[in-house]
Amino acid sequence: MIQREKLFTKDVVLILLGSFCYMSSSMLINPLIVGFTRSIGSSALLAGVIAAMMNLCSLFFRPFAGRLTDRVSKYKLAFIGGGLLFIAGIGYAIATTAWLIALFRVVNGLGFALCSVCMATWLAGILPRHRIGTGMGYYGMMNALGMAIAPALGIYVYGHFSYRLAFCCAAVFSGTLMILIQFIADRGLPQVMVDTKAAKPMRLVQPKVVPIALIIMILSIPYFATQSYIVEYVAERHLHVAVGSFFLIYAIILLVMRLVLKDYFDRVPFQYFLLAGVISNGIGMLGLTFLVNNWWLVVAAFGLAGGYGLMYSVCQATALLVAPLDEQGLANSTFYIGMDLGMVLGPVIGGALFDFVPRLWFYPVLLVTLPLVGIIFLVFHRQLKVHANQG
């Protein structure tokens, strides 16, 4: 029992490292897949759709991944998910046509859905319940580092070597995940064995988590549009900025923010984090609109880190706290459905904007996401206040 009160056990550290690896495996590819697909003759819109296929597949598979996570060993699911990510990484490296890229995006999506849901639920089951906010804050930090460092690495490897070598780097991350989980003692067996005769009606989502999923969906759209199109956005505006450093700067700022605020994740009401997140996302998009030098690049990275970056952890921790213990997997899958929708809509909306609006209007149009968050908060105002108090 005393060991359970300790936050950083060996198993917790290994899961945190594994979460960095699975996230890096997919996120390294995201800023490259549009350019790679266009390099073999596809339009910007088709490339955006193919880029979104991974997340579209994850979106449809999430509910089933959530239910599996509540019933099957998390170790088994993480191993299968890591294997699928490995296959996808190698697949991209050998793909020569758009349909092959699309096929491996589907494989990537299945692996990503399994890993994201089961790794988060696995960690939540090991953490002391009263420290879920802090623990999931660290988990979100590792995910965010993967989202930031891996794209920077991918852009670097592509720029100095090739797309295909960058995709092999993604396979190395997923292979590392499969190795790390072998050393986790707690195999993440279901806490509650469900009796099918007395089981609850089958749910595809956890109802209490739906408002949180909608919020993270909208906040994530500008980030994932940026992740997919920032390289081409900078190139076509002929901007002389260190675009390859954007995600690294984002990661460093987010790391500092999470460490400074780690003790507040369990105490500060949800609505205050949400207000700060909306303002920060706006600052990030304005920074990218007025991007003329590296200082504006830092401002943009700061804004997106304080917006989507911080709200990722706040929303996930809140989702886990409001859901029953035997539906932690379903709560996670519902949260990730929201993120998946953002990851799908980001590249698709980004592709449409790239094809149909002037480059300078790319981010001003995306600013429309900010009032949408406000509308959702007003609609679910009471429910979100309850969430904050419980968190």
ZIWORA-V570244 format. One record per residue. N is the residue number from 1. RES is the residue in one letter. SS is DSSP state (alpha for helix, beta for strand, coil for the rest). PHI is phi in degrees with one decimal (* if undefined). Layout:
# ZIWORA-V570244
<<N,RES,SS,PHI> <N,RES,SS,PHI>>
This chain:
# ZIWORA-V570244
<<1,M,coil,*> <2,I,alpha,-66.2> <3,Q,alpha,-63.9> <4,R,alpha,-65.0> <5,E,alpha,-79.2> <6,K,coil,-76.4> <7,L,coil,-79.0> <8,F,coil,-96.2> <9,T,coil,-79.9> <10,K,alpha,-59.2> <11,D,alpha,-62.9> <12,V,alpha,-62.4> <13,V,alpha,-62.0> <14,L,alpha,-65.3> <15,I,alpha,-66.2> <16,L,alpha,-61.7> <17,L,alpha,-65.8> <18,G,alpha,-63.4> <19,S,alpha,-66.0> <20,F,alpha,-63.1> <21,C,alpha,-69.1> <22,Y,alpha,-66.5> <23,M,alpha,-68.0> <24,S,alpha,-63.0> <25,S,alpha,-57.1> <26,S,alpha,-86.1> <27,M,alpha,-72.7> <28,L,alpha,-60.6> <29,I,alpha,-81.3> <30,N,alpha,-54.1> <31,P,alpha,-74.3> <32,L,alpha,-101.8> <33,I,alpha,-66.4> <34,V,alpha,-65.6> <35,G,alpha,-63.4> <36,F,alpha,-63.3> <37,T,alpha,-67.4> <38,R,alpha,-67.5> <39,S,alpha,-67.5> <40,I,coil,-104.0> <41,G,coil,107.2> <42,S,coil,-87.0> <43,S,coil,-75.1> <44,A,alpha,-62.6> <45,L,alpha,-66.7> <46,L,alpha,-63.1> <47,A,alpha,-62.1> <48,G,alpha,-65.2> <49,V,alpha,-64.8> <50,I,alpha,-63.5> <51,A,alpha,-60.0> <52,A,alpha,-79.1> <53,M,alpha,-62.5> <54,M,alpha,-58.2> <55,N,alpha,-76.2> <56,L,alpha,-65.4> <57,C,alpha,-64.0> <58,S,alpha,-58.3> <59,L,alpha,-57.6> <60,F,alpha,-74.6> <61,F,alpha,-88.0> <62,R,alpha,-51.5> <63,P,alpha,-56.9> <64,F,alpha,-72.0> <65,A,alpha,-64.1> <66,G,alpha,-63.7> <67,R,alpha,-69.0> <68,L,alpha,-61.8> <69,T,alpha,-63.4> <70,D,coil,-79.4> <71,R,coil,-126.6> <72,V,coil,-125.5> <73,S,coil,-53.9> <74,K,alpha,-64.7> <75,Y,alpha,-60.6> <76,K,alpha,-61.5> <77,L,alpha,-66.5> <78,A,alpha,-66.1> <79,F,alpha,-67.0> <80,I,alpha,-63.6> <81,G,alpha,-61.1> <82,G,alpha,-61.9> <83,G,alpha,-63.3> <84,L,alpha,-65.6> <85,L,alpha,-63.9> <86,F,alpha,-64.0> <87,I,alpha,-60.1> <88,A,alpha,-63.1> <89,G,alpha,-60.1> <90,I,alpha,-66.3> <91,G,alpha,-60.9> <92,Y,alpha,-59.1> <93,A,alpha,-65.1> <94,I,alpha,-108.7> <95,A,coil,-68.9> <96,T,coil,-125.2> <97,T,coil,-133.2> <98,A,alpha,-63.7> <99,W,alpha,-69.0> <100,L,alpha,-68.6> <101,I,alpha,-59.9> <102,A,alpha,-60.9> <103,L,alpha,-60.2> <104,F,alpha,-73.5> <105,R,alpha,-65.3> <106,V,alpha,-65.0> <107,V,alpha,-58.8> <108,N,alpha,-57.8> <109,G,alpha,-64.2> <110,L,alpha,-63.4> <111,G,alpha,-64.5> <112,F,alpha,-64.2> <113,A,alpha,-62.5> <114,L,alpha,-62.3> <115,C,alpha,-65.0> <116,S,alpha,-64.7> <117,V,alpha,-71.5> <118,C,alpha,-73.5> <119,M,alpha,-67.3> <120,A,alpha,-66.0> <121,T,alpha,-69.6> <122,W,alpha,-57.4> <123,L,alpha,-64.0> <124,A,alpha,-60.2> <125,G,alpha,-73.1> <126,I,alpha,-92.3> <127,L,coil,-68.8> <128,P,coil,-59.3> <129,R,alpha,-58.4> <130,H,alpha,-75.9> <131,R,alpha,-118.5> <132,I,alpha,-58.4> <133,G,alpha,-59.9> <134,T,alpha,-66.5> <135,G,alpha,-61.9> <136,M,alpha,-71.2> <137,G,alpha,-64.2> <138,Y,alpha,-66.6> <139,Y,alpha,-62.1> <140,G,alpha,-61.9> <141,M,alpha,-63.6> <142,M,alpha,-66.2> <143,N,alpha,-61.2> <144,A,alpha,-65.6> <145,L,alpha,-63.4> <146,G,alpha,-62.8> <147,M,alpha,-65.8> <148,A,alpha,-99.0> <149,I,alpha,-70.7> <150,A,alpha,-62.1> <151,P,alpha,-59.8> <152,A,alpha,-63.0> <153,L,alpha,-63.8> <154,G,alpha,-60.3> <155,I,alpha,-63.8> <156,Y,alpha,-64.8> <157,V,alpha,-63.7> <158,Y,alpha,-61.9> <159,G,alpha,-65.8> <160,H,alpha,-96.6> <161,F,coil,-130.2> <162,S,coil,-164.3> <163,Y,alpha,-57.5> <164,R,alpha,-66.3> <165,L,alpha,-67.2> <166,A,alpha,-61.9> <167,F,alpha,-66.2> <168,C,alpha,-65.7> <169,C,alpha,-61.8> <170,A,alpha,-62.3> <171,A,alpha,-64.9> <172,V,alpha,-63.7> <173,F,alpha,-61.1> <174,S,alpha,-68.5> <175,G,alpha,-64.0> <176,T,alpha,-63.3> <177,L,alpha,-57.7> <178,M,alpha,-62.6> <179,I,alpha,-76.9> <180,L,alpha,-58.4> <181,I,alpha,-70.1> <182,Q,alpha,-66.2> <183,F,alpha,-99.5> <184,I,coil,-86.8> <185,A,coil,-71.5> <186,D,coil,-78.6> <187,R,coil,-80.1> <188,G,coil,68.0> <189,L,coil,-68.6> <190,P,coil,-55.6> <191,Q,coil,-72.0> <192,V,coil,-125.2> <193,M,coil,-82.9> <194,V,coil,-80.7> <195,D,coil,-84.4> <196,T,coil,-61.7> <197,K,coil,-71.2> <198,A,coil,-107.3> <199,A,coil,-68.6> <200,K,coil,-70.0> <201,P,coil,-56.5> <202,M,coil,-63.4> <203,R,coil,-116.2> <204,L,coil,-92.0> <205,V,coil,-139.5> <206,Q,coil,-91.7> <207,P,alpha,-54.5> <208,K,alpha,-66.4> <209,V,alpha,-93.6> <210,V,alpha,-55.7> <211,P,alpha,-60.3> <212,I,alpha,-66.0> <213,A,alpha,-63.0> <214,L,alpha,-64.3> <215,I,alpha,-66.1> <216,I,alpha,-67.6> <217,M,alpha,-59.3> <218,I,alpha,-70.4> <219,L,alpha,-65.6> <220,S,alpha,-84.1> <221,I,alpha,-56.9> <222,P,alpha,-62.4> <223,Y,alpha,-63.4> <224,F,alpha,-76.7> <225,A,alpha,-65.3> <226,T,alpha,-64.9> <227,Q,alpha,-59.2> <228,S,alpha,-81.8> <229,Y,alpha,-122.5> <230,I,alpha,-64.1> <231,V,alpha,-62.7> <232,E,alpha,-73.5> <233,Y,alpha,-59.9> <234,V,alpha,-67.3> <235,A,alpha,-64.4> <236,E,alpha,-77.4> <237,R,coil,-91.0> <238,H,coil,55.6> <239,L,coil,-91.2> <240,H,coil,-99.7> <241,V,coil,-131.5> <242,A,coil,-83.0> <243,V,alpha,-60.4> <244,G,alpha,-65.1> <245,S,alpha,-92.7> <246,F,alpha,-56.7> <247,F,alpha,-71.3> <248,L,alpha,-68.8> <249,I,alpha,-61.3> <250,Y,alpha,-55.9> <251,A,alpha,-63.9> <252,I,alpha,-64.3> <253,I,alpha,-62.4> <254,L,alpha,-65.0> <255,L,alpha,-59.2> <256,V,alpha,-63.1> <257,M,alpha,-60.3> <258,R,alpha,-65.7> <259,L,alpha,-68.5> <260,V,alpha,-68.2> <261,L,alpha,-98.6> <262,K,alpha,-56.4> <263,D,alpha,-81.1> <264,Y,alpha,-97.8> <265,F,coil,-62.5> <266,D,coil,-91.2> <267,R,coil,-122.6> <268,V,coil,-80.9> <269,P,coil,-57.6> <270,F,alpha,-55.0> <271,Q,alpha,-64.5> <272,Y,alpha,-72.2> <273,F,alpha,-62.8> <274,L,alpha,-63.9> <275,L,alpha,-60.5> <276,A,alpha,-63.0> <277,G,alpha,-66.0> <278,V,alpha,-64.0> <279,I,alpha,-61.4> <280,S,alpha,-65.2> <281,N,alpha,-59.4> <282,G,alpha,-62.5> <283,I,alpha,-61.3> <284,G,alpha,-60.7> <285,M,alpha,-69.6> <286,L,alpha,-66.4> <287,G,alpha,-60.4> <288,L,alpha,-74.4> <289,T,alpha,-68.4> <290,F,coil,-96.2> <291,L,coil,-66.5> <292,V,coil,-127.0> <293,N,coil,-153.6> <294,N,alpha,-70.1> <295,W,alpha,-65.7> <296,W,alpha,-67.0> <297,L,alpha,-63.3> <298,V,alpha,-65.9> <299,V,alpha,-59.4> <300,A,alpha,-63.3> <301,A,alpha,-64.0> <302,F,alpha,-60.5> <303,G,alpha,-63.2> <304,L,alpha,-68.3> <305,A,alpha,-67.4> <306,G,alpha,-74.1> <307,G,alpha,-91.7> <308,Y,alpha,-57.4> <309,G,alpha,-58.0> <310,L,alpha,-73.5> <311,M,alpha,-66.9> <312,Y,alpha,-55.0> <313,S,alpha,-71.2> <314,V,alpha,-60.8> <315,C,alpha,-66.9> <316,Q,alpha,-67.8> <317,A,alpha,-62.4> <318,T,alpha,-64.8> <319,A,alpha,-60.1> <320,L,alpha,-70.4> <321,L,alpha,-72.7> <322,V,alpha,-85.9> <323,A,coil,-92.2> <324,P,coil,-61.9> <325,L,alpha,-61.5> <326,D,alpha,-85.3> <327,E,alpha,-127.5> <328,Q,alpha,-65.0> <329,G,alpha,-63.5> <330,L,alpha,-66.2> <331,A,alpha,-62.8> <332,N,alpha,-63.0> <333,S,alpha,-64.8> <334,T,alpha,-65.3> <335,F,alpha,-58.2> <336,Y,alpha,-71.3> <337,I,alpha,-60.0> <338,G,alpha,-61.4> <339,M,alpha,-65.7> <340,D,alpha,-60.0> <341,L,alpha,-60.2> <342,G,alpha,-65.3> <343,M,alpha,-70.0> <344,V,alpha,-75.1> <345,L,alpha,-68.6> <346,G,alpha,-56.5> <347,P,alpha,-64.1> <348,V,alpha,-67.2> <349,I,alpha,-63.6> <350,G,alpha,-60.2> <351,G,alpha,-64.0> <352,A,alpha,-64.3> <353,L,alpha,-64.2> <354,F,alpha,-63.7> <355,D,alpha,-83.5> <356,F,alpha,-121.6> <357,V,coil,-127.0> <358,P,coil,-59.7> <359,R,alpha,-56.5> <360,L,alpha,-65.0> <361,W,alpha,-94.7> <362,F,alpha,-55.6> <363,Y,alpha,-81.9> <364,P,alpha,-56.3> <365,V,alpha,-66.7> <366,L,alpha,-68.0> <367,L,coil,-62.0> <368,V,alpha,-64.0> <369,T,alpha,-65.4> <370,L,alpha,-66.0> <371,P,alpha,-64.4> <372,L,alpha,-63.3> <373,V,alpha,-62.7> <374,G,alpha,-60.9> <375,I,alpha,-63.9> <376,I,alpha,-62.5> <377,F,alpha,-62.9> <378,L,alpha,-64.6> <379,V,alpha,-66.9> <380,F,coil,-108.2> <381,H,alpha,-53.6> <382,R,alpha,-64.7> <383,Q,alpha,-62.4> <384,L,alpha,-70.2> <385,K,alpha,-66.6> <386,V,alpha,-61.1> <387,H,alpha,-58.5> <388,A,alpha,-62.5> <389,N,alpha,-65.9> <390,Q,alpha,-74.2> <391,G,coil,-82.1>>
